Amino acid sequence: MIKRNYAKSFNGLSTRVISKIAAVTVLQMINKINGKPINHIKHALAA
C-alpha cells in the first residue's frame, strides 16, 4: 500500500518502502529454499 503514505518525513517514507521490499525478498527466499514458486508469497510461511 504505497499509495497510503503515513510518513511524516522523507526518511520515514524511504524506511517504509525499503522494509516492504525487504519483506517480499525474504518471503521469496523462503519459497526458493522450500522448492516452491517464488511468486506465491502469501503462502510462504504455510506448512
matplotlib code that plots the C-alpha trace (Angstrom):
import matplotlib.pyplot as plt

x = [0.0, 2.5, -0.4, -1.3, 1.5, 1.5, 5.2, 5.9, 9.3, 11.3, 13.3, 10.1, 8.8, 12.1, 12.2, 8.7, 9.5, 12.7, 11.2, 8.3, 10.8, 13.0, 9.9, 8.9, 12.5, 12.7, 9.4, 10.7, 13.9, 11.9, 9.9, 13.0, 14.6, 11.5, 11.2, 8.0, 7.3, 8.8, 5.8, 3.4, 4.5, 1.1, 1.7, 5.4, 5.0, 2.2, 3.1]
y = [0.0, 2.6, 5.0, 5.5, 7.5, 8.0, 9.0, 12.5, 12.8, 11.5, 9.3, 7.8, 7.2, 5.6, 3.4, 2.1, 1.4, -0.4, -2.5, -3.6, -4.6, -6.5, -8.4, -9.5, -10.5, -12.7, -14.4, -15.1, -16.6, -18.8, -20.1, -20.7, -22.7, -24.8, -25.5, -23.6, -20.9, -17.7, -15.5, -17.3, -15.1, -15.3, -19.0, -18.8, -19.5, -22.0, -25.6]
z = [0.0, -1.2, -2.1, 1.5, 2.9, 6.7, 6.8, 8.1, 6.5, 3.6, 5.9, 7.2, 3.7, 2.5, 5.6, 4.9, 1.2, 2.0, 4.7, 2.4, -0.4, 2.2, 3.5, 0.0, -0.7, 2.4, 1.6, -1.9, -0.5, 1.9, -1.1, -3.1, -0.3, 0.1, -3.7, -4.2, -6.9, -5.6, -6.6, -4.2, -1.2, 0.5, 1.2, 2.0, 5.7, 5.4, 6.2]

ax = plt.figure().add_subplot(projection="3d")
ax.plot(x, y, z, "-o")
ax.set_aspect("equal")
plt.show()
